[in-house]
Amino acid sequence: MAEVVVIGAGLGGTLMAYELLPQLRKDDRLTVVSQGAVYHFVPSNPWVAIGWRKQSDIEIDLVDIMKRKGIRLLTQGAQRVHPSESRIELGDGTSINYDYLVIATGPELAFDEIPGLGPQGFTQSVCHVDHAIHAKEAFDKLAANPGPVVIGAVQGASCFGPAYEFLFILETELRRRKLRDRVPMTFVTSEPYIGHLGLDGVGDTKGLLESEMREKHVKWITNARVKGVEQGKMSVEELNEDGSVHKIRELPFAYSMMLPAFRGVGAVRGIDKLANPRGFVIVDKNQRNPAFPNVFAVGVCVAIAPVGATPVPVGVPKTGFMIESMVTATALNIGALLRGRPALAEPTWNAICLADFGDSGVAFVAQPQIPPRNVNWSSKGEWVHYAKVAFEKYFLRKIRRGTSEPFYERFVLDQLNMAKVKGTKEEVKTGT
């Protein structure tokens, strides 16, 4: 009998548990360790933040689902991993041992690295549903008393898509409320150019996103380093290509949503040979840690080198399909090891993404994610918005049913091939 443990019950961890089950032998046991028992669909957070979704619309209680599937769910969270002992110290002081471990914790949000950043400071976030609820309260105040808006992603951020999504979703809602003319909007990003996305662009994302911003009267600042945030004011350094300071800006705002940098969670951060200096888990081409071969990692917690040097630090995103490919490879590898075979499966690490802009959107395909690529394509249109709505419903249904087969690539590529979503004309819940 083998003890297989997954830490995390977000997108990566939940899918990891579902795909591991068919790979286990009859007497093996699977345990998921999470902070609480509720899964929430992170890509819907921008909709929650302006009231197009309620928190209950995007949350699923995992207790009954995991029990039905025969998975042990421990909700006290992981305090510390001890890889040399194959042991996990849990949040309540108890410990569990493992034969194989999959780390799927996602990141820790590094708001504290910039004074005044985050929901405990003066800016909003859509990284967690609780943050999105707080952002909705702040948005209601903006709607009652319109003023300048600053949206973007700070230095070290590695997830830029939600910043662009929220920018345009917010812009769409302001237009629908006839308030857009009273709200100047500025996009502030650490990217070297608009549409870089931590990937050095995909297809013509630079042109598509710049065009969208010009059309929507959104100003932008790239190579931006946020120095600090005060009530109603953000201090930003705009850097030259050589890293020197080109201009210092003081940006007033009535509302701001800025994505933070990520780092590894406390349970793994600082563990020599398991995590890098930033706390992300080191893995080889099979998602396996080289120093501790019974430890695997998937998702945002995985260490990936940047695509190239930039004046301001920019991380590499881990998109949904990329994570799913990591999950599938890891499940196959653990299944092989349990049967005495070598772990040879490798993830594809392709990027396939739908970015909703409220009434349109941008889709892109990068195969592989890191250039040079075999496929390097992007497009925009109203169909992307409907595809994102359909995907949310599709994904939440998968989580509720506990479906194990990979589906992200098939679903998204179907939409790309059709360039529309047939039979899916139910609008996002806007109240209009």
C-alpha positions as CSV (number, residue, x, y, z in Angstrom):
1,M,0.0,0.0,0.0
2,A,1.3,3.5,-0.9
3,E,0.3,6.8,0.6
4,V,-0.1,9.4,-2.1
5,V,-0.6,13.0,-1.0
6,V,-1.6,16.1,-2.9
7,I,-1.2,19.5,-1.2
8,G,-3.7,22.0,-2.5
9,A,-7.2,21.8,-3.8
10,G,-7.3,24.6,-6.3
11,L,-7.3,24.1,-10.1
12,G,-4.1,22.1,-10.1
13,G,-4.7,20.2,-6.9
14,T,-8.3,19.2,-7.5
15,L,-7.6,18.0,-11.1
16,M,-4.5,16.2,-9.8
17,A,-6.5,14.2,-7.3
18,Y,-9.1,13.3,-10.0
19,E,-6.4,12.1,-12.5
20,L,-4.4,10.3,-9.9
21,L,-7.2,8.0,-8.8
22,P,-7.3,5.8,-11.9
23,Q,-3.5,5.4,-11.6
24,L,-3.5,4.0,-8.1
25,R,-3.6,0.3,-7.2
26,K,-6.4,-1.2,-5.2
27,D,-4.8,-0.8,-1.8
28,D,-3.2,2.6,-2.3
29,R,-4.6,5.7,-0.5
30,L,-5.0,9.2,-1.8
31,T,-5.1,12.2,0.5
32,V,-5.7,15.9,-0.4
33,V,-4.5,18.5,2.1
34,S,-6.1,21.9,1.7
35,Q,-6.9,25.1,3.5
36,G,-10.6,24.6,4.0
37,A,-13.0,22.4,1.9
38,V,-14.2,24.9,-0.7
39,Y,-13.0,25.1,-4.3
40,H,-13.5,28.4,-6.1
41,F,-13.0,29.1,-9.8
42,V,-10.4,31.8,-9.9
43,P,-10.9,32.9,-13.5
44,S,-14.3,34.2,-12.6
45,N,-13.0,36.5,-9.9
46,P,-13.0,39.6,-12.2
47,W,-16.7,39.0,-12.8
48,V,-17.3,38.8,-9.0
49,A,-15.4,42.1,-8.5
50,I,-18.0,44.1,-10.5
51,G,-21.0,42.1,-9.6
52,W,-21.5,39.9,-12.7
53,R,-21.1,36.8,-10.4
54,K,-21.8,36.1,-6.8
55,Q,-19.3,34.2,-4.6
56,S,-21.7,31.3,-4.4
57,D,-21.9,31.0,-8.2
58,I,-18.2,30.0,-8.4
59,E,-17.7,27.9,-5.3
60,I,-18.0,24.2,-4.8
61,D,-17.9,22.3,-1.4
62,L,-15.5,19.4,-2.0
63,V,-16.3,17.3,1.1
64,D,-19.0,15.1,-0.4
65,I,-17.3,15.0,-3.8
66,M,-14.0,13.7,-2.3
67,K,-15.8,11.3,0.0
68,R,-17.8,9.9,-2.9
69,K,-14.6,9.3,-4.9
70,G,-12.8,7.7,-1.9
71,I,-10.3,10.5,-1.4
72,R,-9.4,11.5,2.1
73,L,-9.7,15.3,2.5
74,L,-7.8,17.1,5.3
75,T,-8.7,20.7,5.6
76,Q,-6.3,22.0,8.2
77,G,-3.7,22.9,5.6
78,A,0.1,22.1,5.4
79,Q,2.3,24.0,7.7
80,R,5.7,22.6,6.5
81,V,6.9,19.9,4.2
82,H,9.8,17.8,5.5
83,P,11.0,16.0,2.3
84,S,14.0,14.3,3.8
85,E,11.5,12.5,6.1
86,S,8.7,12.1,3.6
87,R,6.5,13.9,6.1
88,I,4.1,16.8,6.1
89,E,3.4,18.9,9.2
90,L,-0.2,20.0,9.2
91,G,-1.7,23.2,10.4
92,D,-3.0,21.7,13.6
93,G,0.4,20.4,14.6
94,T,-0.2,16.8,13.5
95,S,1.7,15.1,10.7
96,I,1.2,12.6,7.9
97,N,3.7,10.6,6.0
98,Y,3.7,9.9,2.3
99,D,5.3,7.7,-0.3
100,Y,4.6,10.1,-3.1
101,L,3.8,13.8,-2.8
102,V,2.4,16.3,-5.3
103,I,2.7,19.9,-4.4
104,A,-0.1,22.0,-6.0
105,T,-0.4,24.8,-3.5
106,G,-0.5,27.7,-6.0
107,P,1.4,30.8,-4.8
108,E,1.6,33.1,-1.9
109,L,0.7,36.7,-2.8
110,A,3.5,39.1,-2.1
111,F,1.5,42.2,-1.3
112,D,3.9,43.1,1.5
113,E,6.8,43.7,-0.9
114,I,5.4,47.1,-1.9
115,P,4.2,49.5,0.8
116,G,0.4,50.1,0.6
117,L,-0.3,47.4,-2.0
118,G,-3.2,45.0,-1.7
119,P,-6.6,44.7,0.0
120,Q,-5.0,45.4,3.4
121,G,-3.6,48.6,1.9
122,F,-5.0,50.8,-0.8
123,T,-5.4,48.7,-3.9
124,Q,-7.7,45.8,-4.9
125,S,-7.0,42.3,-6.1
126,V,-8.8,39.6,-8.0
127,C,-6.4,36.8,-7.0
128,H,-8.8,35.3,-4.5
129,V,-12.6,35.4,-4.3
130,D,-12.5,37.2,-0.9
131,H,-10.4,39.9,-2.5
132,A,-12.9,40.1,-5.4
133,I,-15.7,40.6,-2.9
134,H,-13.7,43.5,-1.3
135,A,-13.0,44.8,-4.8
136,K,-16.8,44.9,-5.5
137,E,-17.4,47.0,-2.5
138,A,-14.7,49.4,-3.7
139,F,-16.2,49.4,-7.2
140,D,-19.6,50.4,-5.8
141,K,-18.0,53.4,-4.2
142,L,-16.3,54.3,-7.5
143,A,-19.7,54.1,-9.3
144,A,-21.2,56.4,-6.7
145,N,-18.3,58.9,-7.0
146,P,-16.4,58.4,-10.3
147,G,-12.7,59.2,-10.6
148,P,-9.4,58.0,-12.1
149,V,-8.7,54.3,-12.2
150,V,-5.3,52.6,-12.2
151,I,-5.2,48.9,-13.2
152,G,-2.2,46.6,-13.8
153,A,0.5,44.3,-12.5
154,V,3.6,45.1,-10.4
155,Q,7.2,44.1,-10.7
156,G,7.7,40.4,-10.4
157,A,4.2,39.6,-11.4
158,S,3.8,36.4,-13.5
159,C,0.1,36.5,-14.3
160,F,-0.9,39.3,-16.5
161,G,-4.0,38.0,-18.2
162,P,-6.4,38.8,-15.3
163,A,-5.1,42.4,-15.2
164,Y,-6.0,42.9,-18.9
165,E,-9.3,41.1,-18.3
166,F,-10.3,43.2,-15.4
167,L,-9.3,46.4,-17.1
168,F,-11.7,45.8,-20.0
169,I,-14.4,44.2,-18.0
170,L,-14.4,47.2,-15.7
171,E,-14.4,49.5,-18.8
172,T,-17.4,47.6,-20.2
173,E,-19.4,47.9,-17.0
174,L,-18.6,51.7,-16.7
175,R,-19.9,52.2,-20.3
176,R,-23.0,50.3,-19.5
177,R,-23.6,52.5,-16.5
178,K,-22.9,55.7,-18.6
179,L,-20.0,56.5,-16.3
180,R,-17.0,55.9,-18.6
181,D,-16.7,59.5,-19.6
182,R,-16.0,60.4,-15.9
183,V,-13.4,57.7,-15.3
184,P,-9.9,58.2,-16.8
185,M,-8.1,54.8,-17.0
186,T,-4.4,54.0,-16.9
187,F,-2.8,50.5,-17.2
188,V,0.4,50.2,-15.3
189,T,2.5,47.1,-16.0
190,S,6.0,45.7,-15.4
191,E,5.9,44.2,-18.9
192,P,8.4,45.7,-21.4
193,Y,5.5,46.2,-23.8
194,I,1.7,45.8,-23.9
195,G,0.8,42.2,-24.7
196,H,4.1,40.7,-23.5
197,L,2.2,38.6,-20.9
198,G,5.3,37.1,-19.5
199,L,5.7,35.1,-22.7
200,D,7.3,37.7,-25.0
201,G,4.0,38.0,-26.7
202,V,1.9,35.5,-28.5
203,G,1.0,36.1,-32.1
204,D,0.0,39.8,-32.3
205,T,-1.0,40.2,-28.7
206,K,1.0,43.5,-28.7
207,G,-1.0,44.9,-31.6
208,L,-4.3,43.5,-30.5
209,L,-4.1,44.8,-26.9
210,E,-2.6,48.2,-27.8
211,S,-5.4,48.7,-30.4
212,E,-8.0,47.7,-27.8
213,M,-6.6,50.3,-25.4
214,R,-6.5,53.0,-27.9
215,E,-10.0,52.3,-29.0
216,K,-11.2,52.4,-25.3
217,H,-9.2,55.5,-24.4
218,V,-6.9,53.7,-21.9
219,K,-3.4,55.2,-21.3
220,W,-0.6,52.8,-20.4
221,I,2.8,52.8,-18.8
222,T,5.2,49.8,-19.4
223,N,8.5,49.0,-17.8
224,A,6.8,50.3,-14.6
225,R,8.1,49.7,-11.1
226,V,5.6,50.5,-8.3
227,K,7.5,52.1,-5.4
228,G,4.5,52.5,-3.1
229,V,0.9,53.2,-2.7
230,E,-0.9,55.7,-0.5
231,Q,-4.6,56.6,-0.2
232,G,-5.6,57.8,-3.6
233,K,-2.0,57.9,-5.0
234,M,0.5,55.5,-6.6
235,S,4.2,56.2,-7.0
236,V,5.6,54.6,-10.2
237,E,9.1,54.6,-11.7
238,E,9.1,54.2,-15.5
239,L,12.4,52.5,-16.5
240,N,14.6,52.8,-19.6
241,E,15.7,49.6,-21.5
242,D,19.0,49.7,-19.5
243,G,17.1,49.7,-16.2
244,S,17.8,53.3,-15.3
245,V,14.9,55.5,-14.2
246,H,13.3,57.4,-17.1
247,K,10.5,59.1,-15.3
248,I,8.8,59.2,-11.9
249,R,5.1,59.4,-11.9
250,E,2.6,60.1,-9.2
251,L,-0.7,58.6,-10.3
252,P,-3.9,59.7,-8.6
253,F,-6.7,57.2,-8.4
254,A,-10.2,56.7,-7.0
255,Y,-9.9,53.0,-7.6
256,S,-7.0,50.7,-8.3
257,M,-6.6,46.9,-8.9
258,M,-3.0,45.8,-9.1
259,L,-1.8,42.2,-9.4
260,P,1.0,41.4,-7.0
261,A,4.2,39.3,-7.4
262,F,4.0,35.7,-6.5
263,R,6.3,33.6,-4.3
264,G,6.2,30.1,-3.0
265,V,4.1,29.2,0.0
266,G,5.6,29.0,3.5
267,A,5.2,25.2,3.6
268,V,8.0,24.8,1.0
269,R,9.8,28.2,0.9
270,G,13.4,28.1,2.1
271,I,13.8,24.3,1.8
272,D,17.2,23.6,0.2
273,K,17.1,21.7,-3.1
274,L,13.3,21.6,-3.0
275,A,12.5,25.2,-3.8
276,N,14.4,28.1,-5.5
277,P,15.2,31.4,-3.7
278,R,11.8,32.7,-4.5
279,G,10.1,29.6,-3.0
280,F,8.9,27.9,-6.2
281,V,9.4,24.2,-6.4
282,I,12.2,22.9,-8.6
283,V,11.1,20.2,-11.1
284,D,12.7,18.3,-14.0
285,K,11.0,17.5,-17.4
286,N,8.8,14.9,-15.7
287,Q,7.5,17.4,-13.0
288,R,9.7,15.6,-10.5
289,N,12.1,17.2,-8.0
290,P,15.7,16.2,-8.7
291,A,16.8,16.0,-5.1
292,F,13.7,14.3,-3.7
293,P,12.4,12.0,-6.4
294,N,9.2,11.1,-4.6
295,V,8.1,14.7,-4.7
296,F,6.3,16.2,-7.8
297,A,4.9,19.7,-8.3
298,V,2.3,21.1,-10.7
299,G,0.8,24.5,-11.4
300,V,1.7,28.0,-10.3
301,C,4.0,26.8,-7.5
302,V,6.5,25.4,-10.1
303,A,9.7,27.2,-10.8
304,I,10.0,28.4,-14.5
305,A,12.8,30.7,-15.7
306,P,11.7,33.9,-17.4
307,V,11.7,34.0,-21.2
308,G,14.4,36.6,-21.2
309,A,15.9,39.6,-19.4
310,T,13.6,42.6,-19.0
311,P,14.2,46.1,-17.4
312,V,11.7,45.2,-14.7
313,P,11.3,41.6,-13.5
314,V,8.6,39.7,-15.2
315,G,7.6,36.1,-14.4
316,V,6.2,33.4,-16.6
317,P,2.5,32.5,-16.3
318,K,1.1,29.0,-15.9
319,T,-2.1,28.9,-17.9
320,G,-4.9,26.4,-17.4
321,F,-3.9,24.0,-20.2
322,M,-0.3,24.1,-19.2
323,I,-1.3,23.1,-15.7
324,E,-3.6,20.4,-16.9
325,S,-0.7,18.9,-19.0
326,M,1.5,19.0,-15.9
327,V,-1.3,17.1,-14.0
328,T,-1.7,14.4,-16.6
329,A,2.1,13.8,-16.9
330,T,2.5,13.6,-13.1
331,A,-0.5,11.2,-12.7
332,L,1.0,8.9,-15.3
333,N,4.5,9.1,-13.7
334,I,3.3,8.2,-10.2
335,G,1.2,5.4,-11.7
336,A,4.3,4.1,-13.4
337,L,6.4,4.3,-10.3
338,L,3.8,2.4,-8.2
339,R,4.2,-0.4,-10.7
340,G,8.0,-0.4,-10.8
341,R,8.3,1.3,-14.1
342,P,10.2,4.5,-14.9
343,A,8.6,7.9,-14.8
344,L,8.9,9.0,-18.5
345,A,5.8,11.2,-19.1
346,E,6.4,14.8,-20.0
347,P,3.9,17.7,-20.0
348,T,3.5,19.7,-23.2
349,W,3.7,23.1,-21.5
350,N,1.6,24.8,-24.3
351,A,-0.4,27.9,-23.6
352,I,-4.0,28.1,-24.7
353,C,-5.9,31.0,-23.2
354,L,-9.3,32.8,-23.4
355,A,-9.2,36.4,-22.0
356,D,-12.6,37.9,-21.5
357,F,-13.0,41.7,-22.1
358,G,-16.7,41.9,-21.0
359,D,-18.2,42.1,-24.5
360,S,-15.3,40.7,-26.5
361,G,-12.0,39.1,-25.8
362,V,-8.6,37.8,-27.0
363,A,-7.7,34.2,-27.5
364,F,-4.1,32.9,-28.0
365,V,-2.3,29.7,-28.6
366,A,1.4,29.3,-27.9
367,Q,2.9,25.8,-28.7
368,P,5.2,25.6,-26.8
369,Q,4.6,28.3,-24.3
370,I,8.3,29.4,-24.4
371,P,9.5,30.8,-27.8
372,P,10.5,29.8,-30.4
373,R,7.2,28.2,-31.2
374,N,5.6,25.8,-33.6
375,V,2.2,27.6,-33.2
376,N,2.1,31.4,-32.4
377,W,-1.4,32.7,-32.9
378,S,-3.8,35.2,-31.4
379,S,-7.2,36.6,-32.3
380,K,-10.0,38.7,-30.8
381,G,-13.8,38.9,-31.1
382,E,-17.1,38.7,-29.3
383,W,-17.0,34.9,-29.5
384,V,-14.1,34.8,-26.9
385,H,-16.5,36.3,-24.3
386,Y,-19.1,33.6,-24.9
387,A,-16.4,30.9,-24.9
388,K,-15.2,32.1,-21.5
389,V,-18.8,32.0,-20.1
390,A,-19.2,28.5,-21.6
391,F,-15.9,27.3,-20.2
392,E,-16.8,28.4,-16.7
393,K,-19.9,26.3,-16.8
394,Y,-18.1,23.4,-18.3
395,F,-15.3,23.5,-15.8
396,L,-17.5,23.8,-12.7
397,R,-19.6,20.9,-13.9
398,K,-16.4,18.8,-14.2
399,I,-15.3,19.6,-10.6
400,R,-18.8,18.8,-9.3
401,R,-18.9,15.5,-11.1
402,G,-15.3,14.6,-10.2
403,T,-14.5,13.9,-13.9
404,S,-10.9,12.7,-14.4
405,E,-10.2,12.9,-18.1
406,P,-8.3,15.9,-19.4
407,F,-10.5,18.4,-21.1
408,Y,-9.1,21.9,-21.2
409,E,-7.3,21.6,-24.5
410,R,-10.2,19.9,-26.2
411,F,-12.7,22.4,-25.1
412,V,-10.7,25.5,-25.9
413,L,-9.5,24.3,-29.3
414,D,-13.1,23.4,-30.2
415,Q,-14.0,27.1,-29.6
416,L,-11.0,28.3,-31.5
417,N,-11.8,26.1,-34.5
418,M,-15.4,27.3,-34.5
419,A,-14.5,30.9,-33.7
420,K,-17.8,31.1,-31.8
421,V,-19.8,29.1,-29.2
422,K,-22.9,27.6,-30.8
423,G,-25.9,27.5,-28.5
424,T,-24.3,29.6,-25.8
425,K,-25.9,33.0,-25.9
426,E,-26.7,33.4,-22.2
427,E,-25.1,36.7,-21.3
428,V,-22.9,37.1,-18.3
429,K,-25.1,38.2,-15.4
430,T,-24.8,42.0,-15.7
431,G,-28.3,43.0,-14.6
432,T,-28.8,44.7,-18.0
